[in-house]
Amino acid sequence: MAKYRRMLGLFTFFYACVHLSMWVGVDWFFDWGAMGQEIVKHKYILIGMLTFLILLPLAVTSTNGWMRRLGKRWVKLHRLVYVAAITGTIHYLWAVKKDTFFPLVYLATFALLLGYRVIDARRRSSRVALPRSGASVRA
């Protein structure tokens, strides 16, 4: 399962790179000053850039070597994927002008999936915290 999650994450980063490249090259013809003004002026572009900056270290550290080097810190870093999912969906929602059906479907899907993860994590942590039945408790 981890192999597919990694592949999906790297594909997401690839899509973000293509999306950003099109915006920089085709929409703005590498006019860095004008792009800077647009980023500050429009909140959907700002949150899109934030999402890209979140995805960047996740993509760089997605290899087995980085997993070994970072150890437990790798897991903490890669929890940012949840933030990226939320900010990316908000970017899409704010960028769409009229028909917000699909961005809202994506937002609802992420909310359901994240809610399930939270509930599942709490359920698993409560199982670990409870002593096993029949185990002796020493004072």
N, C-alpha and C positions, 0 to 999 in steps of 0.2 A: 504494500500500500504506500509506503514511503517513497518508493521509486516513482509512482504516479503523481504523488503530491509534488515532488521535486520537479518533475516534467511540467506539470501544470503551472507551478510557480515561475519556472524559467520561460515558459511560453507567455505568461502574463507580462513578465518583464520585457520580453521581445516585442510584444504588442505595444507596450508603453513606449519603448524606444522608437518603433515605427511611427506611432502616433505623434510623439514629440518631434521627431525628425520632419514629418510632414508639416507640422505647425511652424517649425523654425525655417525650413527651406522653402516650402511651397507658399505658405500663407504670408510669411514675413520676409522672405528672401534675405535672411541672415542680418536683418536690421536690428542689432542687439539693443540699441537705445529705445527704439519703438516697442520692442518686445518687453523690455523692462517696465516701460510705462503701462503696457497692457496687463502685465502680471499684477502690478499694484492696483490698477484701476478695476479689474474684474475679479471678484472673489472666486468664481469657478475656475479661472486659470491659476490663481494662487493655490487653491486646494489641490488642483491637478499637479502642480509642480511639487507640492508637499508630498503627494502620493508617490511621485517618481523618486523623490529623495529618500522616501522610506523603502521603496523597492530596491534601490541601488545596492545598499549593503546586504540585503537579503539575497540578491542574485550573486554577488561576489562571494559570499560565505556559504554558498549552497553545496560546495564540494565536500567529499569525505575528509580531505586534508584539513579544511577549515573546521569541520565538525570535531576532529581530533584536537586541533590546536586550541579551540575555544572551550571545549569541554561543556560543562553545565551552562556556561555563559551563552553558548550557541542557542540553546533552547530559549533562554530569556530574550535574546536578540530576535529570534524568529517568531516570537509571539507578536511582533510588530505586524505580522501578516494580517492580523485581525483589524488593526488600525488602518492598514492600507486598503483592506476590503471596504471598510466603512467610508474612508475619505474618497476612494475611487468611485464608489457609488454616488456619493454626494456630488462629486465633480460632474458626473454624467447627468444627474438630476438637475443641477443648476445650469448646465450648459444647454439643455433642451429648453426650447422656448414655449412650445405649445403642447405637444403630445407627450405627456409625462408618464404614460402607461408603463412602458418597458423599464424606465429607471425605477419606478415605484415597485414593479415586480421584482427587480433585482434587489432593491432595498429590503423588501419583505422577505425574500429568500435568504439573504444574509442575516437578517434579524432572527429568523427561525433557526437557521443553522448555528448561529452564535449562541442563541438561547439554549439549544439542545446541548452544545458543548459545555456551557456553564452548569446546567442541571446535571449532566453526566459527570463532570468533574467533582461537583459537590457530593453526588451520590457515592462515587468511588472514594473520596476522602473521608466520608463518614464511615464507610466500611473499614477502612484502615485504622481509624481512630478508636473504634469500638473493640474492646477485648473479646477474644473468642469465647464462646460459651464452653464451660467446662474448664477453662483455664484458671488456675489459682491466682488470686491477687494477694501479693505480699505487701505488708506495711513496713 
